[in-house]
Amino acid sequence: MQRIGTRRSCGAEPSCPARLRCRWRCRAATCRATDEAHTGSPLWNGLLESAGPYAHYLVLGIVSHAVLRLARARGRLLGSVAATLYSAGIALLVIGILLFLDALAFPALRRAGPVSHSDVRALTIAIVVFGVSYAAFVVLLAAALGRLHRAPWRAAIAVFAAIVATALFFGMVHPPGSYGLYPSVRVQRDDGGRITTRLDLTLR
């Protein structure tokens, strides 16, 4: 897991699988070893890895469409799904190109594992790339759904609601597999009884 953020160091950073995570709530140190063992048929695992991002964005489109229908918008479900997949495809293409170009300049972004906090420039670049790419996806999706349903503001609210719903799901369930670029929100109670919230932006 290639991860940007802060957590207690496990001393096993090289073993973290390739996943990059931007975390904005600071805690302690660097990385937690979370090797994800793959079991079962390699073909089946490969299919799940390939279909995961599309399944995630498909759910986003369906939830956004459901919220829009509750708001009495009139677009079709197939159109909402197509707009979601189109926006997601552009965002993933952009982040792939940007990360490739950044890896040419910053060796820390070429390898699996966490981006070291000592490399401030590489860490900043990774956070900016992820933030810009996800913001572009959200803007494209809201604009496409707004045009399709002829309700720009309702589309923006629907997209926001869908993202929050899926972020809470990813934060609570942590499903195995690859789901493209997505946020996750985890709400938990610490040892002192205080409720804390952690926001992650992950590409895997």
Backbone hydrogen bonds, N-H to C=O, Kabsch-Sander energy under -0.5 kcal/mol:
donor,donor_aa,acceptor,acceptor_aa,energy
3,R,1,M,-0.7
4,I,21,R,-5.3
5,G,3,R,-0.5
10,C,31,C,-1.3
15,S,12,A,-1.3
16,C,13,E,-1.8
19,R,17,P,-1.3
20,L,203,L,-1.5
21,R,19,R,-0.5
22,C,201,L,-2.8
23,R,21,R,-0.6
24,W,199,L,-1.1
26,C,24,W,-0.8
30,T,7,R,-0.6
34,T,32,R,-0.5
37,A,35,D,-0.8
39,T,37,A,-0.5
45,N,41,S,-2.6
46,G,42,P,-2.5
47,L,43,L,-2.2
48,L,44,W,-2.3
49,E,45,N,-2.4
50,S,46,G,-2.0
51,A,47,L,-2.5
52,G,48,L,-1.9
55,A,51,A,-2.4
56,H,52,G,-2.5
57,Y,53,P,-2.4
58,L,54,Y,-2.2
59,V,55,A,-2.2
60,L,56,H,-2.0
61,G,57,Y,-2.3
62,I,58,L,-2.3
63,V,59,V,-2.8
64,S,60,L,-2.5
65,H,61,G,-2.3
66,A,62,I,-2.4
67,V,63,V,-2.2
68,L,64,S,-2.3
69,R,65,H,-2.4
70,L,66,A,-2.0
71,A,67,V,-1.5
72,R,69,R,-1.6
73,A,68,L,-2.8
74,R,149,H,-0.6
80,S,76,R,-1.8
81,V,77,L,-2.4
82,A,78,L,-2.3
83,A,79,G,-2.4
84,T,80,S,-2.0
85,L,81,V,-2.5
86,Y,82,A,-2.3
87,S,83,A,-2.2
88,A,84,T,-2.5
89,G,85,L,-2.3
90,I,86,Y,-1.8
91,A,87,S,-2.1
92,L,88,A,-2.6
93,L,89,G,-1.9
94,V,90,I,-2.5
95,I,91,A,-2.5
96,G,92,L,-2.1
97,I,93,L,-2.1
98,L,94,V,-2.7
99,L,95,I,-2.5
100,F,96,G,-1.9
101,L,97,I,-2.4
102,D,98,L,-2.6
103,A,99,L,-2.3
104,L,100,F,-1.1
105,A,101,L,-0.8
105,A,102,D,-0.7
106,F,102,D,-2.5
109,L,106,F,-1.9
110,R,107,P,-1.7
111,R,107,P,-0.6
115,V,3,R,-0.9
116,S,114,P,-0.6
119,D,116,S,-1.0
120,V,118,S,-1.4
123,L,119,D,-2.3
124,T,120,V,-2.6
125,I,121,R,-2.5
126,A,122,A,-2.4
127,I,123,L,-2.1
128,V,124,T,-2.5
129,V,125,I,-2.8
130,F,126,A,-2.4
131,G,127,I,-2.7
132,V,128,V,-3.0
133,S,129,V,-2.3
134,Y,130,F,-2.5
135,A,131,G,-2.4
136,A,132,V,-2.4
137,F,133,S,-2.0
138,V,134,Y,-2.4
139,V,135,A,-2.6
140,L,136,A,-2.6
141,L,137,F,-2.6
142,A,138,V,-2.7
143,A,139,V,-2.5
144,A,140,L,-2.6
145,L,141,L,-2.7
146,G,142,A,-2.3
147,R,143,A,-2.2
148,L,144,A,-2.3
149,H,145,L,-2.9
150,R,146,G,-0.8
151,A,146,G,-1.4
155,A,151,A,-2.4
156,A,152,P,-2.1
157,I,153,W,-2.1
158,A,154,R,-2.3
159,V,155,A,-2.5
160,F,156,A,-2.2
161,A,157,I,-2.5
162,A,158,A,-2.3
163,I,159,V,-2.5
164,V,160,F,-2.4
165,A,161,A,-2.3
166,T,162,A,-2.4
167,A,163,I,-2.4
168,L,164,V,-2.3
169,F,165,A,-1.8
170,F,166,T,-2.7
171,G,167,A,-2.1
172,M,168,L,-1.8
173,V,169,F,-2.9
174,H,170,F,-1.2
182,Y,180,G,-0.6
182,Y,202,T,-2.7
184,S,200,D,-2.2
185,V,167,A,-2.2
186,R,198,R,-2.4
187,V,185,V,-0.5
188,Q,186,R,-0.5
188,Q,196,T,-2.5
190,D,194,R,-2.8
193,G,190,D,-1.9
196,T,188,Q,-3.4
196,T,194,R,-0.5
198,R,186,R,-2.2
200,D,184,S,-2.6
201,L,22,C,-1.8
202,T,182,Y,-3.2
203,L,20,L,-2.0
204,R,180,G,-1.6
